[in-house]
Protein backbone atom coordinates (compact mmCIF):
# COMPACT_ATOMS: atom_id res chain seq x y z
CA UNK A 1 0.00 0.00 0.00
CA UNK A 2 1.54 3.34 -1.01
CA UNK A 3 2.09 6.14 1.44
CA UNK A 4 -0.80 8.65 1.53
CA UNK A 5 1.53 11.42 0.37
CA UNK A 6 2.85 9.26 -2.49
CA UNK A 7 1.93 10.06 -6.08
CA UNK A 8 2.25 6.43 -7.14
CA UNK A 9 -0.50 5.48 -9.53
CA UNK A 10 -1.49 9.10 -10.16
CA UNK A 11 -2.61 9.82 -13.73
CA UNK A 12 -2.54 13.57 -14.56
CA UNK A 13 -5.71 14.94 -16.13
CA UNK A 14 -6.18 18.03 -18.27
CA UNK A 15 -9.25 19.66 -19.83
CA UNK A 16 -9.82 20.10 -23.54
CA UNK A 17 -10.11 23.84 -24.31
CA UNK A 18 -13.00 23.17 -26.68
CA UNK A 19 -15.32 20.59 -25.09
CA UNK A 20 -14.02 21.05 -21.48
CA UNK A 21 -13.92 17.27 -20.86
CA UNK A 22 -11.33 16.12 -18.34
CA UNK A 23 -9.20 13.38 -19.84
CA UNK A 24 -5.85 11.87 -18.94
CA UNK A 25 -3.04 13.98 -20.36
CA UNK A 26 -1.68 11.23 -22.61
CA UNK A 27 -4.94 11.22 -24.62
CA UNK A 28 -4.78 14.93 -25.47
CA UNK A 29 -2.74 17.02 -27.90
CA UNK A 30 -0.78 19.84 -26.28
CA UNK A 31 -0.11 23.12 -28.04
CA UNK A 32 1.60 26.37 -27.06
CA UNK A 33 1.01 29.86 -28.47
CA UNK A 34 4.27 31.71 -29.08
CA UNK A 35 4.45 35.02 -30.96
CA UNK A 36 0.95 34.55 -32.38
CA UNK A 37 1.91 31.10 -33.70
CA UNK A 38 0.35 27.81 -32.65
CA UNK A 39 2.97 25.12 -32.06
CA UNK A 40 1.87 21.58 -31.31
CA UNK A 41 4.09 20.10 -28.62
CA UNK A 42 4.18 16.39 -29.43
CA UNK A 43 6.66 15.52 -26.65
CA UNK A 44 5.08 17.88 -24.06
CA UNK A 45 8.43 19.49 -23.30
CA UNK A 46 7.94 23.11 -24.38
CA UNK A 47 7.98 25.88 -21.83
CA UNK A 48 5.14 28.34 -21.58
CA UNK A 49 1.40 28.10 -21.15
CA UNK A 50 0.19 24.83 -22.62
CA UNK A 51 -3.29 24.21 -23.93
CA UNK A 52 -4.85 20.82 -24.59
CA UNK A 53 -7.32 19.54 -27.16
CA UNK A 54 -8.92 16.13 -27.67
CA UNK A 55 -6.86 13.77 -29.80
CA UNK A 56 -9.96 11.87 -30.90
CA UNK A 57 -10.52 12.58 -34.59
CA UNK A 58 -14.19 11.57 -34.35
CA UNK A 59 -14.63 14.46 -31.94
CA UNK A 60 -15.38 17.88 -33.38
CA UNK A 61 -12.85 19.67 -31.18
CA UNK A 62 -10.26 20.00 -33.95
CA UNK A 63 -12.90 21.54 -36.23
CA UNK A 64 -13.62 24.23 -33.63
CA UNK A 65 -9.99 24.99 -32.83
CA UNK A 66 -9.72 27.81 -35.40
CA UNK A 67 -12.60 29.71 -33.85
CA UNK A 68 -11.21 29.21 -30.32
CA UNK A 69 -7.75 30.37 -31.42
CA UNK A 70 -9.12 33.47 -33.10
CA UNK A 71 -10.99 34.46 -29.96
CA UNK A 72 -8.10 33.59 -27.62
CA UNK A 73 -5.42 35.35 -29.66
CA UNK A 74 -7.57 38.45 -29.91
CA UNK A 75 -7.98 38.52 -26.10
CA UNK A 76 -4.34 37.70 -25.35
CA UNK A 77 -2.78 40.24 -27.68
CA UNK A 78 -5.30 43.02 -27.03
CA UNK A 79 -4.35 42.79 -23.32
CA UNK A 80 -0.65 43.05 -24.19
CA UNK A 81 -1.24 46.11 -26.36
CA UNK A 82 -3.37 47.78 -23.68
CA UNK A 83 -0.59 47.32 -21.09
CA UNK A 84 2.01 49.12 -23.20
WOMO-V407733 format. One record per residue. N is the residue number from 1. SS is DSSP state (H for helix, E for strand, - for the rest). NEAR is the number of other C-alpha atoms within 8 Angstrom. Layout:
N_SS_NEAR / N_SS_NEAR
This chain:
1_-_2 / 2_-_5 / 3_-_5 / 4_-_4 / 5_-_4 / 6_-_6 / 7_-_5 / 8_-_5 / 9_-_4 / 10_-_5 / 11_-_6 / 12_-_6 / 13_E_8 / 14_E_10 / 15_E_10 / 16_-_14 / 17_-_8 / 18_-_9 / 19_-_6 / 20_-_7 / 21_-_6 / 22_E_8 / 23_E_10 / 24_E_10 / 25_H_9 / 26_H_5 / 27_H_8 / 28_E_13 / 29_E_12 / 30_E_12 / 31_E_11 / 32_E_13 / 33_E_10 / 34_E_7 / 35_-_4 / 36_-_6 / 37_E_6 / 38_E_8 / 39_E_8 / 40_E_8 / 41_-_11 / 42_-_6 / 43_-_4 / 44_-_6 / 45_-_5 / 46_-_6 / 47_-_5 / 48_-_5 / 49_-_6 / 50_E_9 / 51_E_9 / 52_E_12 / 53_E_13 / 54_E_12 / 55_-_7 / 56_-_5 / 57_-_7 / 58_-_4 / 59_-_7 / 60_-_7 / 61_H_10 / 62_H_10 / 63_H_6 / 64_H_9 / 65_H_9 / 66_H_8 / 67_H_7 / 68_H_9 / 69_H_8 / 70_H_8 / 71_H_8 / 72_H_8 / 73_H_9 / 74_H_8 / 75_H_8 / 76_H_8 / 77_H_8 / 78_H_8 / 79_H_8 / 80_H_8 / 81_H_7 / 82_H_6 / 83_H_5 / 84_-_4
